[in-house]
Amino acid sequence: MKGFCCYLNRNLIVWIIIFFVSSSAGAERVRIVVEGAGYKAFPIAITALQAGSGEQANALAAQMTTVARTGATLVRALELVDPKTYLVPRISLDKVPNLAPWHSVGASGLIGGRIDVAGGMVHAQMVLVDVVSGRILINRKYEGSVAQPSSVVYRFLDDVIESLTGVRGIFSSKIAYVKVIGSGKRAIFYSDIDGSHVERVTPTDQLSLLPAWSADGTSMLFTTFMQQNSDLARLTLRGGSLTWLSTKRGLNTGAAVSPDGKRIALTLSADGNTEIYVMNWDGSDLKRLTQSWGQDVSPTWSHDGKRIAFVSSRSGNPHIYVMDADGGNQRRLTFKGDYNQEPSWSPLPDGQIAFTGRDEKFKYDLFLVDPNSAAITRLTQNQGSNEGPSFSPDGNQIAFTSSRGLQAGRQVYVMDVDGKHPRRVTMAPGDYETPAWGPRLGYER
């Protein structure tokens, strides 16, 4: 089941500010601001990680070097300086290295580290150097299981991004999606943002649709036909306890959890027409927000939980609408196109709404619309069918499905919020639908 679609055209202003803030102790920090369409990422060089004694340490150092370099290509804040250009393979962790070779290859930041293994644990000392000022910004020790060394690297990279931007990185977040299993069967899975560590959420012999994360990332809401009706359920990811949230006759679907985690917006057809409702986290205090002759579906919350965007066909064709969280001040937001659906509201305070729109060639593409000015920006074009946008928790990237390329079916992709740097997430053959990017989950210590 799909939502509706829409366009977006806003002049995104993206800029990078690199400046130095002096503290009382005279320390200096780099600060970059990630915004808009013209943003230029922070160029960073990642040297080969040093290894302690033993073959396992050598293998893990090589593996974690690859993970770190790949990780720098996954987020909008960073740009990996090509390792083939490095004049020095490794750096010292005890003092500021000679920075001239790194200036010459265009690096603004420099990463190095040492990997040791003991007692089934990876012990990593990781360093971030500001090439411009010559200061060591991070010199910390991390540890984790040898079974998942990538989590050690990602914890460090999250610290790198926070050091540079003041905003926590997103490497601990996950991306959920639906995989088509066969006729009438769909299951929900999720993975790391690089597509690794895939986990199945729902059985493959049933029909499960439209995954939505809880605000804390511990639960998954979804539509299921387990009871021969379109019901809304919530599954605790650890332990697997299932809670039925809405089982009214007809559609119970399209759940969206408010930013504070206390409320759920959803679509019901209990009164004979699809309308937007809101209820408490436990399913109590159900309230109807819309009442029109058209179909109202696909709610999504603003960053502060004060507004809800949704799709309505009350004007004849599906378009994006916005209303207050209590149902007041309903207004149409999109007027271009004739089939706009699947809105996803950015988690940023001034964030836009991404949506799927059908263009004049009957192709589905992704757009942004400014909720205040209604200006629209197109993100994809001439790259197959692109649908189902979902924002990353920092608002800098969008997950979506695309039929681009030579693969059969639709795969899950991620791109920057300006439509640049698309990369494929799902690698297994198949057909995928409705990705949902979850919140930051943090790391086990």
Secondary structure, DSSP 8 states (H G I E B T S, - for coil): --------B---------EE---TT----EE----STT---EEEEE---EE-SSHHHHHHHHHHHHHHHHHHTTSTTEEE--GGG-S-S---SSS----HHHHHTT-SEEEEEEEEEETTEEEEEEEEEETTTTEEEEEEEEEEETT-HHHHHHHHHHHHHHHHHSS---TT-EEEEEEEEETTEEEEEEEETTS-S-EE-S-TTSBEEEEEE-TTSSEEEEEE-TTSS-EEEEEETTT--EEEEE--SS-EEEEEE-TTSSEEEEEE-TTSS-EEEEEETTS-S-EE----SS-EEEEEE-TTSSEEEEEE-TTSS-EEEEEETTS-S-EE---SSS-EEEEEE-SSTT--EEEEEE-TTS-EEEEEE-TTT--EEE---SSS-EEEEEE-TTSSEEEEEE--SSSSS-EEEEEETTS-S-EE---SSS-EEEEEE--------
